[in-house]
Amino acid sequence: MIESNEQAPQLADMPDDWQRALAVVAHPDDLEYGCAAAIAGWTDAGKEVTYVLTTRGEAGIDSLDPATCGPLREREQRASAEVVGVSTVEFLDHRDGVIEYGLGLRRDIAAAVRRHRPELVITLNHRDTWGPAVGGAWNTPDHVAVGRATLDAAGDAGNRWIFPELLERGLEPWGGVRWVAVAGSTTPTHAVDATPGLERSVHSLLAHRAYIEALTDEDPEEYVRTFLAGNNQRFATRYGGRPAVAFEVFPR
């Protein structure tokens, strides 16, 4: 039997005794659809957040050739990140749409963890579906692969005997990851009040204008506000009535 939000346990506050976070996702816009409001609040509080995207989203717009689409979406992502106070955005150059879970992906993400030395790692739903709350829609292979690899790489980064070739690149082990937080999870455990960062999250998603205009015939701002408001209200009953960005948190 599936619990409703009213029956499900209340969501705990996200841990806040950390300074550096690393967000690892597959595509430009993944964070903006999922958790930019939380990121805006964290950067306001003086925390450092870095983005690592495994692709440039070059296969995301049917009307644009990947050679044109990739640089466009990279520019949109950098502008989007700036809106919520993120200045460092890296791309790992895996191919959009055909990312495979495996050692290469784990190694690339573990390298990013070692470079940036976060205490909190953020990623996106790694499960097969988005859950009953959104009709059980099937997740994409890229999201599944990257989310799963990020959960694994958070541990790999601390073990010098896994991917020892990273030592040759000057990347010493980093065992300081304390939590991995999964946005868009079907079974969230924690949340952040979305209210302080909500307006900036709208503008952050709107920075992906080319993608949004290809995705929907709606007015882009109306589409974005409707989507984010609905998304943030989904878990309000489990978070003291406040609009929330929800995460499933895995302690390490």
Residue pairs with C-beta under 8 A, 6 or more apart in sequence:
2 132
5 133
5 234
5 235
5 237
5 238
6 237
8 238
9 238
10 238
10 239
10 240
11 188
11 189
11 190
11 191
11 235
11 238
11 239
11 244
11 246
12 189
12 190
12 191
13 190
13 191
13 192
14 38
14 181
14 190
14 191
14 192
14 247
14 249
15 120
15 178
15 179
15 190
15 249
16 45
18 47
18 118
18 119
18 120
18 178
18 179
19 47
19 48
19 119
20 47
20 48
20 49
20 50
20 116
20 117
20 118
20 119
20 120
21 42
21 47
21 48
21 49
21 50
21 118
21 119
21 120
21 121
21 122
22 49
22 50
22 52
22 112
22 113
22 116
22 118
22 120
22 121
22 122
23 31
23 35
23 39
23 49
23 50
23 51
23 52
23 121
23 122
23 123
24 52
24 53
24 54
24 109
24 112
24 121
24 122
24 123
24 146
24 150
24 153
25 31
25 34
25 51
25 52
25 53
25 54
25 123
25 124
25 143
25 146
26 53
26 54
26 55
26 96
26 99
26 124
26 140
26 142
26 143
26 145
26 146
27 53
27 55
27 57
27 60
27 73
27 96
27 142
28 53
28 56
28 57
28 60
28 73
28 74
28 76
28 77
28 80
28 208
28 211
29 57
29 73
29 76
29 77
29 80
29 205
29 208
29 211
30 53
30 124
30 143
31 39
31 51
31 122
31 124
31 183
32 80
32 201
32 204
32 205
32 207
32 208
33 184
33 205
33 227
33 231
34 124
34 183
34 184
34 245
35 122
35 183
35 192
35 245
35 247
36 80
36 83
36 84
36 197
36 200
36 201
36 204
36 205
37 192
37 194
37 196
37 197
37 198
37 200
37 201
37 228
37 232
37 245
38 192
38 194
38 197
38 245
38 247
39 49
39 84
39 85
39 86
39 197
40 83
40 84
40 85
40 196
40 197
40 200
40 201
40 204
41 192
41 193
41 196
41 197
42 49
43 49
43 84
43 85
43 86
44 85
44 196
44 197
49 85
49 86
50 86
50 88
50 89
50 90
50 116
50 118
51 77
51 81
51 86
51 88
51 89
51 90
52 89
52 90
52 91
52 92
52 109
52 112
52 116
53 77
53 89
53 90
53 91
53 92
54 91
54 92
54 94
54 99
54 105
54 108
54 109
54 142
54 146
55 91
55 92
55 93
55 94
55 95
55 96
55 97
55 99
55 142
56 69
56 70
56 71
56 73
56 74
56 91
56 93
56 96
57 69
57 70
57 73
57 74
57 77
57 96
57 211
58 66
58 67
58 69
58 70
58 73
58 95
58 96
59 66
59 69
59 95
59 96
59 97
60 69
60 73
60 96
60 211
60 214
61 69
61 73
61 210
61 211
61 214
62 214
63 214
64 72
64 210
64 214
66 96
70 96
72 210
73 208
73 210
73 211
74 91
76 207
76 208
76 209
76 210
76 211
77 89
77 207
77 208
78 89
79 207
80 204
80 205
80 207
80 208
81 87
81 89
81 204
83 200
83 203
83 204
83 207
84 197
84 200
84 201
84 204
88 116
90 112
92 108
92 109
92 112
94 105
94 108
96 142
97 141
97 142
98 141
99 105
99 141
99 142
99 145
99 146
100 145
101 144
101 145
101 148
101 149
102 149
105 145
105 146
105 149
106 149
106 152
106 153
106 156
106 163
107 153
107 156
107 163
107 165
107 166
109 146
109 149
109 150
109 153
109 156
110 153
110 156
110 157
110 162
110 163
110 166
111 157
111 163
111 166
111 169
111 171
112 153
113 121
113 153
113 154
113 156
113 157
113 174
113 177
114 157
114 166
114 171
114 172
114 173
114 174
115 171
117 174
117 176
118 176
118 177
119 176
119 177
119 178
119 179
120 177
120 178
120 179
120 180
120 181
121 150
121 154
121 177
121 179
121 180
121 181
122 180
122 181
122 182
122 183
122 247
123 146
123 147
123 150
123 151
123 180
123 181
123 182
123 183
124 143
124 146
124 147
124 182
124 183
124 184
125 139
125 143
125 147
125 182
125 183
125 184
125 185
125 186
126 143
126 144
126 146
126 147
126 148
126 150
126 151
126 182
127 139
127 144
127 147
127 185
127 186
128 138
128 139
128 144
129 136
129 137
129 138
129 139
129 186
130 136
130 137
130 138
130 139
130 184
130 186
131 185
131 186
131 187
132 186
133 186
133 234
147 182
150 180
151 180
151 182
151 250
154 177
154 180
154 252
155 177
155 252
156 162
156 163
157 173
157 174
157 175
157 177
158 173
158 174
158 175
158 176
158 177
159 173
159 175
160 167
160 172
160 173
177 252
178 251
178 252
179 249
179 250
179 251
179 252
180 249
180 250
180 252
181 190
181 247
181 248
181 249
181 250
182 247
182 248
182 249
182 250
183 245
183 246
183 247
185 246
185 247
185 248
187 248
188 235
188 246
188 247
188 248
189 247
189 248
189 249
190 246
190 247
190 248
190 249
191 235
191 238
191 239
191 244
191 245
191 246
191 247
192 244
192 245
192 247
193 239
193 242
193 243
193 244
194 201
194 232
194 242
194 243
194 244
194 245
195 242
195 243
198 228
198 232
198 243
201 228
202 221
202 224
202 225
202 228
205 212
205 224
205 227
205 228
206 212
206 220
206 221
206 224
209 220
212 220
212 223
212 224
213 220
216 223
229 243
232 243
232 244
232 245
233 243
234 244
234 246
235 244
235 246
236 242
236 243
236 244
238 244
238 246
239 246
